[in-house]
Amino acid sequence: MAIAGTKRANWKTTIIERSRRALIYEYMPNGSLEKYIYSEKPKETSGWQKLYSIAIGIARGLEYLHHSCNTRIVHFEIKPQNILLDKDFCPKITDFGLAKLCHAKVSKLSMTGARGSIGFIAPEVHSQTFGVVSTKSDIYSYGMMLLEMVGGRKNVKSVVQKSSEKYFPHWIYDHFAQEDGLHGCDVTSEVEEIARKMTLIGLWCIQIVPMHHPTITKVLEMFERDLNKLDMPPKQNFSQIL
């Protein structure tokens, strides 16, 4: 399960004993998820299986933050750089600098300004004309991260430079719909079911209207379903938020 930590490649805690304080770091030998996504290892069969386990681990961590803490925590910075991997590739959610606390019964948050990173920030966080800010905002970021894990391609380009290029979610949606499946993402037949399930869940998570996002509990239920029992989400028109 993912736990809280810092933005560095370690998890830290402070021990206080009378007048003495000690800052203890847990070393994360596998660095950040960002580095792992763009290495050659995820393109191997064993690498895809690790990615799948990492995705579920992050979802379990978010479920803890959203539903199991005494005070609900909305992270607002779910992205590969903020996921650290220990020696067993167990993911740790880090960097809570933008997080907000709210009571467990509160379903929406008041915001005085946008927060988050380009490519992962939910539309309603950028402009509340899209809906209310809530734990669903983390779901959008999680979905974008899932697609980046599958595609091995950064989604931070908000505006493409050439007419032949496409905004990342459009690109991966189109590849998913083609007969060759996700072969454009270097997905082999041995791991296609894993990649397709991650893609479907990711596409559900990035629906533009927040009320259409699944909860993180629902996301975990989707991971447990057979692929043929997951519906294809409607394609979104991201031009309205770019």
C-alpha positions in Angstrom: 0.0 0.0 0.0 1.2 3.5 -0.8 2.1 5.7 2.1 3.0 9.4 2.7 6.5 10.6 2.2 8.6 13.4 0.6 9.3 14.4 -3.0 12.8 13.0 -2.7 13.7 9.3 -3.4 13.1 8.5 0.3 10.4 8.6 2.9 11.1 10.6 6.0 9.8 10.7 9.5 10.8 12.9 12.5 11.6 11.3 15.9 11.4 13.7 18.9 12.9 12.7 22.2 12.9 15.5 24.8 15.1 18.2 23.3 16.6 16.0 20.6 15.2 15.5 17.1 16.2 13.0 14.5 15.2 13.0 10.8 15.2 9.4 9.5 15.1 8.6 5.8 14.0 5.4 4.2 16.0 4.9 1.0 13.9 4.0 -2.1 16.4 2.1 -4.3 14.1 2.0 -7.4 13.6 5.8 -7.5 10.5 7.4 -8.9 7.8 5.8 -11.1 8.7 8.4 -13.7 12.1 6.8 -14.2 10.7 3.3 -14.3 8.0 4.2 -16.9 10.6 5.5 -19.4 13.1 2.7 -18.9 13.2 -0.4 -21.1 12.0 -2.7 -18.3 8.3 -1.9 -18.6 8.4 -3.0 -22.2 9.3 -6.5 -21.0 6.6 -8.9 -19.8 7.8 -8.9 -16.2 7.9 -5.1 -16.3 4.3 -4.8 -17.4 3.3 -7.1 -14.5 5.1 -4.8 -12.1 3.4 -1.7 -13.6 0.0 -3.4 -13.0 0.9 -4.1 -9.4 2.2 -0.6 -8.9 -1.1 0.8 -10.3 -3.1 -1.2 -7.9 -0.8 -0.2 -5.0 -1.3 3.5 -5.8 -5.1 3.1 -5.9 -5.0 1.4 -2.5 -3.0 4.3 -1.1 -5.5 6.8 -2.5 -8.4 4.8 -1.0 -6.7 5.1 2.4 -6.3 8.9 1.9 -9.8 9.4 0.7 -11.8 7.0 2.9 -9.7 5.4 5.7 -8.0 8.4 7.4 -9.7 10.1 10.3 -9.4 13.3 8.2 -9.9 12.9 4.5 -6.9 13.9 2.4 -7.0 15.1 -1.2 -3.5 15.0 -2.6 -3.8 17.2 -5.8 -0.3 16.1 -7.1 -0.7 12.5 -8.2 1.8 12.0 -10.9 4.7 9.6 -11.7 7.4 11.9 -10.1 5.6 11.7 -6.8 5.4 7.9 -6.7 8.5 6.3 -5.2 9.3 2.6 -5.4 11.0 0.6 -2.7 13.2 -2.4 -3.2 10.1 -4.6 -3.9 8.6 -2.0 -6.2 5.9 -1.2 -3.6 4.7 2.4 -4.4 4.8 5.2 -1.9 2.7 8.4 -2.5 4.9 11.4 -1.7 4.9 15.2 -1.7 1.8 16.4 0.2 2.7 20.1 -0.2 -0.5 20.8 -2.1 -2.8 18.4 -0.2 -6.0 19.6 1.5 -7.7 18.1 4.6 -11.4 17.9 5.0 -13.9 16.1 7.2 -14.9 12.6 6.2 -18.4 13.7 5.5 -17.4 16.6 3.3 -17.9 15.8 -0.4 -16.6 19.0 -2.0 -13.8 21.5 -1.3 -13.6 25.2 -1.6 -10.6 26.4 -3.6 -9.0 29.9 -3.8 -6.8 29.0 -6.8 -5.7 26.2 -9.1 -3.2 23.7 -7.8 -1.4 20.8 -9.5 0.8 20.0 -12.4 0.1 20.5 -16.1 -1.0 17.3 -17.7 -2.4 15.9 -14.5 -4.6 18.7 -13.0 -8.3 17.9 -13.1 -10.4 20.4 -15.2 -12.6 21.4 -12.2 -9.4 22.3 -10.2 -8.4 24.6 -13.1 -11.9 26.1 -13.5 -14.9 25.2 -11.4 -17.2 25.7 -14.4 -16.5 22.0 -15.0 -17.8 20.9 -11.6 -16.9 20.9 -7.9 -13.5 20.0 -6.5 -13.4 16.8 -4.5 -11.6 13.5 -4.1 -12.6 12.9 -7.7 -9.9 15.4 -8.7 -7.3 12.9 -7.6 -9.1 10.3 -9.7 -8.5 12.4 -12.8 -4.8 12.7 -12.0 -4.6 9.0 -11.3 -6.2 8.2 -14.7 -3.7 10.4 -16.5 -0.9 8.7 -14.8 -2.3 5.2 -15.7 -2.4 6.3 -19.4 1.2 7.6 -19.1 2.2 4.2 -17.6 0.7 2.4 -20.6 1.8 4.7 -23.3 5.3 5.4 -22.0 4.8 8.9 -23.2 4.5 12.2 -21.3 1.1 13.9 -21.5 2.3 17.3 -20.5 1.9 18.7 -24.0 -1.2 20.8 -23.8 -0.9 22.1 -27.3 0.7 20.0 -30.1 3.3 21.5 -32.3 2.4 19.7 -35.6 -0.9 18.8 -37.2 0.2 15.2 -37.3 0.5 15.1 -33.5 -2.4 14.5 -31.1 -3.1 15.4 -27.5 -2.0 12.4 -25.4 -5.4 11.1 -24.3 -6.7 11.3 -27.8 -3.7 9.5 -29.1 -4.0 6.6 -26.7 -7.8 6.4 -27.2 -7.4 6.1 -30.9 -4.7 3.4 -30.6 -7.0 1.5 -28.2 -9.8 1.6 -30.7 -7.7 0.4 -33.7 -7.6 -3.2 -34.8 -3.9 -3.5 -33.8 -4.9 -2.6 -30.3 -2.1 -1.0 -28.3 0.8 -2.2 -30.4 1.6 1.4 -31.1 2.5 1.6 -27.4 4.9 -1.3 -27.7 2.4 -3.6 -26.1 2.9 -7.3 -27.1 0.1 -9.9 -27.2 1.5 -11.5 -23.9 0.7 -8.4 -21.9 -2.1 -6.9 -24.0 -4.8 -7.8 -21.4 -3.0 -5.9 -18.6 -2.4 -2.9 -20.8 -6.0 -2.8 -22.1 -7.4 -3.0 -18.6 -5.1 -0.2 -17.4 -6.1 1.9 -20.4 -9.8 1.4 -19.9 -9.7 2.3 -16.3 -7.5 5.3 -17.1 -10.0 6.5 -19.7 -12.9 6.2 -17.3 -10.9 8.2 -14.7 -10.3 11.2 -17.0 -13.9 11.9 -18.0 -14.1 15.7 -18.1 -17.2 16.0 -15.8 -16.2 15.0 -12.2 -19.4 13.3 -11.4 -18.6 10.8 -14.2 -15.3 9.8 -12.5 -15.4 6.5 -10.6 -14.5 6.6 -6.9 -11.1 5.1 -6.0 -13.1 2.2 -4.5 -14.8 1.7 -7.8 -11.4 1.8 -9.5 -10.2 -1.1 -7.3 -13.3 -3.0 -8.2 -12.6 -2.5 -11.9 -9.1 -3.9 -11.5 -10.7 -7.1 -10.1 -13.1 -7.6 -13.0 -12.4 -9.5 -16.2 -11.4 -7.3 -19.1 -14.5 -8.3 -21.1 -16.8 -7.0 -18.4 -15.4 -3.5 -18.6 -17.2 -1.1 -20.9 -15.5 1.3 -23.2 -15.9 4.9 -21.9 -17.0 7.7 -24.2 -14.3 9.7 -25.9 -13.8 13.1 -24.4 -13.4 16.4 -26.3 -10.4 17.8 -24.5 -10.2 20.8 -26.8 -12.6 22.6 -24.4 -10.0 22.4 -21.5 -6.7 22.8 -23.5 
